[in-house]
Amino acid sequence: MNILLLIGGLLLILIGANGLTDGAASVAKRLNIPSIVIGLTIVAFGTSAPELTVSVVSALKGSADIAIGNVVGSNIFNTLMIVGCTSLVAPIVVTRNTLKKEIPLCILSAVVLLICANDLFLDHAGENILNRADGLLLLCFFLIFMGYTFAIAFPSATEPHSGEATADEEEIRTLPWWRSILYIIGGLAALIYGGQLFVGGATGIARSLGVSESIIGLTLVAGGTSLPELATSVVAALKKNPEIAIGNVIGSNLFNIFFVLGCSASITPLHMSGITNFDLLMLVGSSVLLWLFGLFFAKRTITRIEGSIMIIAYIAYTTVLILQS
């Protein structure tokens, strides 16, 4: 029964995210909002909507380990597995701007989370907790990220980001107003209900197997909610646009930490009982590894060999988690 709840909830989340994204993108296009802004905001929100839904619902239900594990696990999965799998399909060329600004910003987000989540070590507190102050701080970083996004979106169409995002987003359909509104409302409803089913199924499986909620959040829930990013990146690689995967992963990772965890911690403090520094350091390390592979070895290209190393690193991390449990 828990497995059915998990699968049913995930399907509703994916359908809801797709509907919400299509509806919102159509409305934005009708209002003449630039395509790159749609891609970097609405589409980015759409692919991160499953993480947002699961984390907020988990926080409200008191399952903090699933809320935090979902974000940490999703970001590790995004960086290692999605980039790794995409590079196996086609090597990924990384732009200079991405190497100089966006990947370092991704590393910064992981370091900020590591600092906020280390109350025991830094403040000698009784436990590690992401409180409302931490949540509001993360949301402030999110506003800075959105400011940067709009800054690179509006200057000129000659910048690398503009060309890539515009080419990717030209396929946005202009739907009738009534259908756009229906997609947005229906998508939100599916996300909310699907999130409740998914979290219920995940916690039920964790209890029945005697596995901690943090392990379920870091692996099963994280992989499930990262399906939109995986699908987007692999399809982009098959269409000979593998570089889109980097932007997809970075945007999603920043959105997950700054907005998803920011919202979750602002709603209710998140007690980190099962998420350890090993997981958080793995999050930082995966971002650093992506930056190193892009900077060195193959002239700003993530090769198939480097992609294979990233996949092996993720498998090793998951194996350690299972053995530790």
One Martini backbone bead per residue (centre of mass of N, CA, C, O) as a GRO file, in nm:
protein
  325
    1MET     BB    1   0.058   0.063  -0.021
    2ASN     BB    2   0.301   0.256   0.005
    3ILE     BB    3   0.393   0.221  -0.288
    4LEU     BB    4   0.136   0.336  -0.417
    5LEU     BB    5   0.157   0.612  -0.284
    6LEU     BB    6   0.431   0.684  -0.401
    7ILE     BB    7   0.362   0.658  -0.704
    8GLY     BB    8   0.106   0.832  -0.709
    9GLY     BB    9   0.237   1.089  -0.596
   10LEU     BB   10   0.455   1.121  -0.815
   11LEU     BB   11   0.266   1.146  -1.058
   12LEU     BB   12   0.116   1.397  -0.956
   13ILE     BB   13   0.365   1.576  -0.937
   14LEU     BB   14   0.453   1.562  -1.235
   15ILE     BB   15   0.184   1.657  -1.356
   16GLY     BB   16   0.164   1.921  -1.195
   17ALA     BB   17   0.433   2.050  -1.286
   18ASN     BB   18   0.364   2.050  -1.589
   19GLY     BB   19   0.102   2.216  -1.577
   20LEU     BB   20   0.210   2.465  -1.429
   21THR     BB   21   0.431   2.537  -1.635
   22ASP     BB   22   0.255   2.566  -1.890
   23GLY     BB   23   0.061   2.780  -1.779
   24ALA     BB   24   0.270   2.996  -1.686
   25ALA     BB   25   0.423   3.024  -1.958
   26SER     BB   26   0.178   3.118  -2.124
   27VAL     BB   27   0.115   3.373  -1.962
   28ALA     BB   28   0.396   3.502  -1.994
   29LYS     BB   29   0.388   3.516  -2.305
   30ARG     BB   30   0.130   3.695  -2.324
   31LEU     BB   31   0.298   3.925  -2.145
   32ASN     BB   32   0.592   3.947  -2.275
   33ILE     BB   33   0.793   3.763  -2.148
   34PRO     BB   34   1.090   3.662  -2.165
   35SER     BB   35   1.215   3.355  -2.234
   36ILE     BB   36   1.455   3.347  -2.032
   37VAL     BB   37   1.282   3.410  -1.782
   38ILE     BB   38   1.107   3.161  -1.802
   39GLY     BB   39   1.339   2.953  -1.784
   40LEU     BB   40   1.478   3.073  -1.504
   41THR     BB   41   1.192   3.046  -1.343
   42ILE     BB   42   0.940   2.871  -1.421
   43VAL     BB   43   1.092   2.614  -1.511
   44ALA     BB   44   1.263   2.589  -1.256
   45PHE     BB   45   1.019   2.560  -1.071
   46GLY     BB   46   0.894   2.309  -1.204
   47THR     BB   47   1.145   2.111  -1.147
   48SER     BB   48   1.122   2.196  -0.819
   49ALA     BB   49   0.832   2.132  -0.715
   50PRO     BB   50   0.865   1.853  -0.585
   51GLU     BB   51   1.061   1.944  -0.361
   52LEU     BB   52   0.879   2.160  -0.239
   53THR     BB   53   0.638   1.983  -0.168
   54VAL     BB   54   0.778   1.764   0.004
   55SER     BB   55   0.921   1.952   0.211
   56VAL     BB   56   0.677   2.110   0.321
   57VAL     BB   57   0.504   1.867   0.403
   58SER     BB   58   0.715   1.741   0.589
   59ALA     BB   59   0.742   1.980   0.783
   60LEU     BB   60   0.437   1.987   0.869
   61LYS     BB   61   0.462   1.666   0.965
   62GLY     BB   62   0.763   1.636   1.107
   63SER     BB   63   0.965   1.544   0.852
   64ALA     BB   64   1.270   1.670   0.839
   65ASP     BB   65   1.450   1.451   0.703
   66ILE     BB   66   1.296   1.458   0.435
   67ALA     BB   67   1.318   1.758   0.369
   68ILE     BB   68   1.636   1.765   0.369
   69GLY     BB   69   1.707   1.501   0.216
   70ASN     BB   70   1.573   1.583  -0.047
   71VAL     BB   71   1.766   1.819  -0.116
   72VAL     BB   72   2.043   1.692  -0.080
   73GLY     BB   73   1.992   1.442  -0.260
   74SER     BB   74   1.906   1.593  -0.519
   75ASN     BB   75   2.173   1.753  -0.561
   76ILE     BB   76   2.356   1.507  -0.582
   77PHE     BB   77   2.202   1.374  -0.813
   78ASN     BB   78   2.223   1.603  -1.016
   79THR     BB   79   2.538   1.630  -1.029
   80LEU     BB   80   2.617   1.322  -1.074
   81MET     BB   81   2.389   1.173  -1.244
   82ILE     BB   82   2.288   1.377  -1.456
   83VAL     BB   83   2.560   1.469  -1.567
   84GLY     BB   84   2.669   1.185  -1.615
   85CYS     BB   85   2.447   1.076  -1.807
   86THR     BB   86   2.461   1.306  -2.016
   87SER     BB   87   2.770   1.264  -2.092
   88LEU     BB   88   2.721   0.981  -2.217
   89VAL     BB   89   2.553   1.087  -2.454
   90ALA     BB   90   2.703   1.386  -2.428
   91PRO     BB   91   2.924   1.606  -2.418
   92ILE     BB   92   2.984   1.888  -2.197
   93VAL     BB   93   2.969   2.227  -2.245
   94VAL     BB   94   3.129   2.492  -2.068
   95THR     BB   95   3.096   2.798  -1.981
   96ARG     BB   96   3.263   3.063  -1.854
   97ASN     BB   97   3.035   3.182  -1.682
   98THR     BB   98   2.969   2.919  -1.530
   99LEU     BB   99   3.255   2.884  -1.401
  100LYS     BB  100   3.273   3.179  -1.262
  101LYS     BB  101   2.958   3.192  -1.130
  102GLU     BB  102   2.751   2.944  -1.102
  103ILE     BB  103   2.912   2.718  -0.968
  104PRO     BB  104   3.015   2.887  -0.726
  105LEU     BB  105   2.722   2.942  -0.628
  106CYS     BB  106   2.665   2.642  -0.572
  107ILE     BB  107   2.886   2.607  -0.361
  108LEU     BB  108   2.785   2.827  -0.169
  109SER     BB  109   2.513   2.695  -0.097
  110ALA     BB  110   2.643   2.446   0.042
  111VAL     BB  111   2.805   2.604   0.255
  112VAL     BB  112   2.571   2.752   0.389
  113LEU     BB  113   2.428   2.493   0.482
  114LEU     BB  114   2.662   2.383   0.652
  115ILE     BB  115   2.661   2.620   0.853
  116CYS     BB  116   2.355   2.623   0.941
  117ALA     BB  117   2.382   2.292   1.025
  118ASN     BB  118   2.625   2.365   1.270
  119ASP     BB  119   2.550   2.412   1.586
  120LEU     BB  120   2.722   2.214   1.746
  121PHE     BB  121   3.005   2.320   1.642
  122LEU     BB  122   2.968   2.646   1.651
  123ASP     BB  123   2.754   2.677   1.928
  124HIS     BB  124   2.703   2.437   2.125
  125ALA     BB  125   2.446   2.300   2.081
  126GLY     BB  126   2.205   2.050   2.122
  127GLU     BB  127   2.133   2.093   1.807
  128ASN     BB  128   2.057   2.058   1.480
  129ILE     BB  129   1.915   2.356   1.312
  130LEU     BB  130   1.665   2.494   1.101
  131ASN     BB  131   1.564   2.797   1.133
  132ARG     BB  132   1.404   3.085   1.056
  133ALA     BB  133   1.662   3.248   1.012
  134ASP     BB  134   1.784   3.055   0.806
  135GLY     BB  135   1.548   3.068   0.606
  136LEU     BB  136   1.567   3.377   0.552
  137LEU     BB  137   1.857   3.371   0.449
  138LEU     BB  138   1.805   3.188   0.206
  139LEU     BB  139   1.597   3.384   0.074
  140CYS     BB  140   1.802   3.611   0.030
  141PHE     BB  141   1.977   3.450  -0.165
  142PHE     BB  142   1.751   3.409  -0.370
  143LEU     BB  143   1.720   3.709  -0.446
  144ILE     BB  144   2.005   3.734  -0.558
  145PHE     BB  145   1.973   3.519  -0.777
  146MET     BB  146   1.737   3.661  -0.924
  147GLY     BB  147   1.894   3.919  -0.989
  148TYR     BB  148   2.102   3.775  -1.166
  149THR     BB  149   1.906   3.653  -1.369
  150PHE     BB  150   1.793   3.928  -1.474
  151ALA     BB  151   2.068   4.052  -1.553
  152ILE     BB  152   2.127   3.824  -1.782
  153ALA     BB  153   1.849   3.852  -1.942
  154PHE     BB  154   1.831   4.171  -2.050
  155PRO     BB  155   2.065   4.307  -2.203
  156SER     BB  156   2.139   4.071  -2.440
  157ALA     BB  157   2.121   3.841  -2.717
  158THR     BB  158   2.452   3.774  -2.727
  159GLU     BB  159   2.451   3.605  -2.495
  160PRO     BB  160   2.486   3.278  -2.415
  161HIS     BB  161   2.230   3.245  -2.238
  162SER     BB  162   2.019   3.356  -2.432
  163GLY     BB  163   2.050   3.151  -2.661
  164GLU     BB  164   1.996   2.891  -2.506
  165ALA     BB  165   1.720   2.957  -2.373
  166THR     BB  166   1.565   3.039  -2.628
  167ALA     BB  167   1.595   2.772  -2.781
  168ASP     BB  168   1.451   2.606  -2.552
  169GLU     BB  169   1.175   2.811  -2.526
  170GLU     BB  170   1.026   2.822  -2.816
  171GLU     BB  171   0.816   2.573  -2.740
  172ILE     BB  172   0.612   2.743  -2.618
  173ARG     BB  173   0.281   2.737  -2.551
  174THR     BB  174  -0.019   2.902  -2.651
  175LEU     BB  175  -0.278   2.924  -2.445
  176PRO     BB  176  -0.564   2.951  -2.338
  177TRP     BB  177  -0.668   3.109  -2.065
  178TRP     BB  178  -0.844   2.882  -1.940
  179ARG     BB  179  -0.622   2.663  -1.961
  180SER     BB  180  -0.402   2.798  -1.799
  181ILE     BB  181  -0.561   2.820  -1.534
  182LEU     BB  182  -0.625   2.518  -1.512
  183TYR     BB  183  -0.330   2.422  -1.499
  184ILE     BB  184  -0.250   2.577  -1.244
  185ILE     BB  185  -0.464   2.469  -1.048
  186GLY     BB  186  -0.428   2.164  -1.108
  187GLY     BB  187  -0.123   2.155  -1.045
  188LEU     BB  188  -0.139   2.242  -0.750
  189ALA     BB  189  -0.328   2.018  -0.654
  190ALA     BB  190  -0.144   1.780  -0.737
  191LEU     BB  191   0.098   1.863  -0.563
  192ILE     BB  192  -0.034   1.855  -0.286
  193TYR     BB  193  -0.157   1.567  -0.291
  194GLY     BB  194   0.097   1.417  -0.388
  195GLY     BB  195   0.276   1.499  -0.147
  196GLN     BB  196   0.112   1.351   0.070
  197LEU     BB  197   0.137   1.067  -0.050
  198PHE     BB  198   0.446   1.049  -0.071
  199VAL     BB  199   0.517   1.093   0.229
  200GLY     BB  200   0.344   0.865   0.339
  201GLY     BB  201   0.488   0.636   0.183
  202ALA     BB  202   0.782   0.690   0.276
  203THR     BB  203   0.735   0.662   0.584
  204GLY     BB  204   0.614   0.378   0.571
  205ILE     BB  205   0.862   0.236   0.453
  206ALA     BB  206   1.064   0.314   0.672
  207ARG     BB  207   0.914   0.169   0.905
  208SER     BB  208   0.891  -0.123   0.778
  209LEU     BB  209   1.223  -0.139   0.732
  210GLY     BB  210   1.387   0.031   0.954
  211VAL     BB  211   1.439   0.302   0.814
  212SER     BB  212   1.539   0.599   0.793
  213GLU     BB  213   1.423   0.901   0.679
  214SER     BB  214   1.693   1.009   0.572
  215ILE     BB  215   1.751   0.781   0.370
  216ILE     BB  216   1.493   0.812   0.206
  217GLY     BB  217   1.542   1.112   0.133
  218LEU     BB  218   1.836   1.074  -0.003
  219THR     BB  219   1.713   0.862  -0.218
  220LEU     BB  220   1.415   0.799  -0.304
  221VAL     BB  221   1.302   1.090  -0.295
  222ALA     BB  222   1.526   1.231  -0.454
  223GLY     BB  223   1.501   1.067  -0.717
  224GLY     BB  224   1.199   1.123  -0.772
  225THR     BB  225   1.216   1.450  -0.772
  226SER     BB  226   1.450   1.437  -1.018
  227LEU     BB  227   1.309   1.351  -1.285
  228PRO     BB  228   1.273   1.618  -1.442
  229GLU     BB  229   1.578   1.677  -1.473
  230LEU     BB  230   1.656   1.413  -1.614
  231ALA     BB  231   1.471   1.436  -1.857
  232THR     BB  232   1.566   1.713  -1.962
  233SER     BB  233   1.872   1.639  -2.003
  234VAL     BB  234   1.851   1.389  -2.188
  235VAL     BB  235   1.685   1.522  -2.411
  236ALA     BB  236   1.892   1.743  -2.473
  237ALA     BB  237   2.116   1.546  -2.559
  238LEU     BB  238   1.953   1.409  -2.794
  239LYS     BB  239   1.924   1.719  -2.922
  240LYS     BB  240   2.221   1.845  -2.903
  241ASN     BB  241   2.192   1.995  -2.581
  242PRO     BB  242   2.384   1.930  -2.317
  243GLU     BB  243   2.435   2.219  -2.180
  244ILE     BB  244   2.155   2.239  -2.039
  245ALA     BB  245   2.217   2.060  -1.791
  246ILE     BB  246   2.378   2.264  -1.625
  247GLY     BB  247   2.157   2.478  -1.591
  248ASN     BB  248   1.949   2.286  -1.466
  249VAL     BB  249   2.115   2.200  -1.217
  250ILE     BB  250   2.192   2.473  -1.097
  251GLY     BB  251   1.909   2.594  -1.073
  252SER     BB  252   1.793   2.367  -0.894
  253ASN     BB  253   1.998   2.378  -0.658
  254LEU     BB  254   1.946   2.672  -0.578
  255PHE     BB  255   1.643   2.644  -0.536
  256ASN     BB  256   1.646   2.424  -0.318
  257ILE     BB  257   1.809   2.574  -0.097
  258PHE     BB  258   1.698   2.871  -0.098
  259PHE     BB  259   1.381   2.805  -0.131
  260VAL     BB  260   1.290   2.533  -0.017
  261LEU     BB  261   1.440   2.553   0.260
  262GLY     BB  262   1.354   2.838   0.324
  263CYS     BB  263   1.050   2.778   0.342
  264SER     BB  264   1.053   2.540   0.541
  265ALA     BB  265   1.207   2.692   0.779
  266SER     BB  266   1.000   2.933   0.797
  267ILE     BB  267   0.755   2.761   0.883
  268THR     BB  268   0.953   2.531   1.021
  269PRO     BB  269   1.165   2.395   1.211
  270LEU     BB  270   1.461   2.189   1.137
  271HIS     BB  271   1.547   1.882   1.256
  272MET     BB  272   1.882   1.730   1.248
  273SER     BB  273   1.910   1.391   1.304
  274GLY     BB  274   2.004   1.234   1.009
  275ILE     BB  275   2.176   1.467   0.900
  276THR     BB  276   2.505   1.485   0.802
  277ASN     BB  277   2.824   1.589   0.723
  278PHE     BB  278   2.860   1.382   0.503
  279ASP     BB  279   2.628   1.486   0.324
  280LEU     BB  280   2.718   1.788   0.308
  281LEU     BB  281   3.006   1.729   0.194
  282MET     BB  282   2.902   1.585  -0.058
  283LEU     BB  283   2.764   1.833  -0.172
  284VAL     BB  284   3.016   2.006  -0.198
  285GLY     BB  285   3.194   1.799  -0.358
  286SER     BB  286   3.015   1.775  -0.614
  287SER     BB  287   3.048   2.075  -0.700
  288VAL     BB  288   3.357   2.076  -0.715
  289LEU     BB  289   3.381   1.850  -0.926
  290LEU     BB  290   3.234   1.998  -1.151
  291TRP     BB  291   3.434   2.237  -1.163
  292LEU     BB  292   3.694   2.074  -1.221
  293PHE     BB  293   3.596   1.933  -1.484
  294GLY     BB  294   3.543   2.208  -1.631
  295LEU     BB  295   3.837   2.343  -1.591
  296PHE     BB  296   3.974   2.075  -1.654
  297PHE     BB  297   4.135   1.844  -1.895
  298ALA     BB  298   3.878   1.935  -2.143
  299LYS     BB  299   3.803   2.223  -2.216
  300ARG     BB  300   3.512   2.269  -2.089
  301THR     BB  301   3.452   1.942  -2.059
  302ILE     BB  302   3.227   1.682  -2.007
  303THR     BB  303   3.311   1.371  -2.013
  304ARG     BB  304   3.258   1.035  -2.011
  305ILE     BB  305   3.465   0.974  -1.792
  306GLU     BB  306   3.368   1.187  -1.588
  307GLY     BB  307   3.078   1.083  -1.576
  308SER     BB  308   3.152   0.803  -1.463
  309ILE     BB  309   3.276   0.907  -1.199
  310MET     BB  310   3.015   1.039  -1.092
  311ILE     BB  311   2.845   0.781  -1.082
  312ILE     BB  312   3.032   0.622  -0.892
  313ALA     BB  313   3.014   0.824  -0.658
  314TYR     BB  314   2.709   0.785  -0.608
  315ILE     BB  315   2.712   0.481  -0.555
  316ALA     BB  316   2.906   0.497  -0.314
  317TYR     BB  317   2.730   0.678  -0.136
  318THR     BB  318   2.481   0.491  -0.123
  319THR     BB  319   2.630   0.249  -0.002
  320VAL     BB  320   2.712   0.385   0.262
  321LEU     BB  321   2.428   0.446   0.362
  322ILE     BB  322   2.330   0.150   0.376
  323LEU     BB  323   2.555   0.045   0.566
  324GLN     BB  324   2.493   0.247   0.803
  325SER     BB  325   2.188   0.138   0.847
   0.00000   0.00000   0.00000
